[in-house]
Amino acid sequence: MKEDLMQNWNVRASVFYDCAPDIFHPISEEEKHKFFMRLSEDYGQFRAILSNSNGEEATRFTKKEGDKYEVLNNRPALIVSGTSWT
């Protein structure tokens, strides 16, 4: 865009790169599972297709068996998109 502004409009521009703060990082499988469990309370799309009676907690994306958290291989795609007006 900087080059386009200069070539087509004779406008000198500076580029400022937007970097997320350190608090934004990939979350653990446990955090993912807890997040999807909370979403599944209000949104049926996040609930597990099959329910287990063996004490397993499950969503469409993750499961917990005992102390082990796992992201499911057959989970659907989830796209999150932010909108920026800058």
C-alpha positions as a Markdown table, in Angstrom:
| # | Residue | x | y | z |
|---|---|---|---|---|
| 1 | Met | 0.0 | 0.0 | 0.0 |
| 2 | Lys | 2.9 | 2.3 | 0.8 |
| 3 | Glu | 4.2 | 1.9 | -2.7 |
| 4 | Asp | 0.8 | 2.3 | -4.3 |
| 5 | Leu | 0.2 | 5.6 | -2.4 |
| 6 | Met | 3.5 | 6.9 | -3.6 |
| 7 | Gln | 3.2 | 5.8 | -7.2 |
| 8 | Asn | -0.4 | 6.7 | -7.8 |
| 9 | Trp | -1.0 | 9.6 | -5.4 |
| 10 | Asn | 2.4 | 11.0 | -4.7 |
| 11 | Val | 1.8 | 10.5 | -1.0 |
| 12 | Arg | 4.6 | 9.5 | 1.3 |
| 13 | Ala | 3.5 | 7.0 | 3.9 |
| 14 | Ser | 5.0 | 5.3 | 6.9 |
| 15 | Val | 4.3 | 1.7 | 7.8 |
| 16 | Phe | 3.5 | 0.7 | 11.4 |
| 17 | Tyr | 3.3 | -3.0 | 12.1 |
| 18 | Asp | 0.6 | -4.1 | 14.5 |
| 19 | Cys | 1.9 | -6.8 | 17.0 |
| 20 | Ala | -0.3 | -8.5 | 19.6 |
| 21 | Pro | 0.8 | -8.2 | 23.2 |
| 22 | Asp | 2.4 | -11.2 | 24.9 |
| 23 | Ile | -0.9 | -12.1 | 26.6 |
| 24 | Phe | -2.1 | -13.5 | 23.3 |
| 25 | His | -0.6 | -16.9 | 22.8 |
| 26 | Pro | -1.8 | -20.4 | 21.8 |
| 27 | Ile | -3.9 | -21.9 | 24.5 |
| 28 | Ser | -3.4 | -25.4 | 26.0 |
| 29 | Glu | -5.6 | -28.4 | 25.1 |
| 30 | Glu | -7.1 | -28.1 | 28.6 |
| 31 | Glu | -8.0 | -24.4 | 28.1 |
| 32 | Lys | -9.5 | -25.2 | 24.6 |
| 33 | His | -11.6 | -28.0 | 26.2 |
| 34 | Lys | -12.9 | -25.7 | 29.0 |
| 35 | Phe | -13.6 | -22.9 | 26.4 |
| 36 | Phe | -15.6 | -25.3 | 24.2 |
| 37 | Met | -17.4 | -26.7 | 27.2 |
| 38 | Arg | -18.6 | -23.2 | 28.2 |
| 39 | Leu | -19.7 | -22.5 | 24.6 |
| 40 | Ser | -21.6 | -25.8 | 24.4 |
| 41 | Glu | -23.8 | -24.8 | 27.3 |
| 42 | Asp | -25.4 | -22.1 | 25.2 |
| 43 | Tyr | -24.7 | -23.2 | 21.6 |
| 44 | Gly | -25.7 | -26.7 | 20.6 |
| 45 | Gln | -23.3 | -26.7 | 17.6 |
| 46 | Phe | -20.4 | -27.1 | 20.1 |
| 47 | Arg | -21.9 | -30.1 | 21.9 |
| 48 | Ala | -20.6 | -33.6 | 21.3 |
| 49 | Ile | -22.5 | -35.6 | 18.7 |
| 50 | Leu | -22.4 | -38.8 | 20.8 |
| 51 | Ser | -22.6 | -38.7 | 24.5 |
| 52 | Asn | -20.6 | -41.1 | 26.6 |
| 53 | Ser | -21.6 | -42.5 | 29.9 |
| 54 | Asn | -18.1 | -43.6 | 30.9 |
| 55 | Gly | -17.3 | -40.2 | 32.6 |
| 56 | Glu | -15.8 | -38.7 | 29.5 |
| 57 | Glu | -16.4 | -35.0 | 28.9 |
| 58 | Ala | -16.7 | -34.2 | 25.2 |
| 59 | Thr | -17.5 | -31.4 | 22.8 |
| 60 | Arg | -17.5 | -31.4 | 19.0 |
| 61 | Phe | -13.8 | -30.3 | 19.2 |
| 62 | Thr | -12.2 | -31.7 | 22.3 |
| 63 | Lys | -12.6 | -34.4 | 24.9 |
| 64 | Lys | -11.4 | -35.1 | 28.4 |
| 65 | Glu | -10.7 | -38.7 | 29.7 |
| 66 | Gly | -9.5 | -38.7 | 33.3 |
| 67 | Asp | -6.8 | -36.1 | 33.5 |
| 68 | Lys | -6.0 | -36.2 | 29.7 |
| 69 | Tyr | -7.3 | -33.5 | 27.3 |
| 70 | Glu | -7.4 | -34.1 | 23.6 |
| 71 | Val | -8.3 | -32.2 | 20.5 |
| 72 | Leu | -10.4 | -34.4 | 18.2 |
| 73 | Asn | -9.0 | -35.4 | 14.9 |
| 74 | Asn | -12.5 | -35.5 | 13.3 |
| 75 | Arg | -13.5 | -32.0 | 14.6 |
| 76 | Pro | -15.1 | -29.6 | 12.2 |
| 77 | Ala | -13.3 | -26.5 | 11.0 |
| 78 | Leu | -13.8 | -23.4 | 13.1 |
| 79 | Ile | -13.1 | -20.0 | 11.5 |
| 80 | Val | -12.8 | -16.9 | 13.7 |
| 81 | Ser | -12.5 | -13.6 | 11.8 |
| 82 | Gly | -11.9 | -10.2 | 13.3 |
| 83 | Thr | -12.9 | -7.0 | 11.5 |
| 84 | Ser | -10.7 | -4.0 | 11.6 |
| 85 | Trp | -11.6 | -0.5 | 10.4 |
| 86 | Thr | -8.0 | 0.8 | 10.5 |
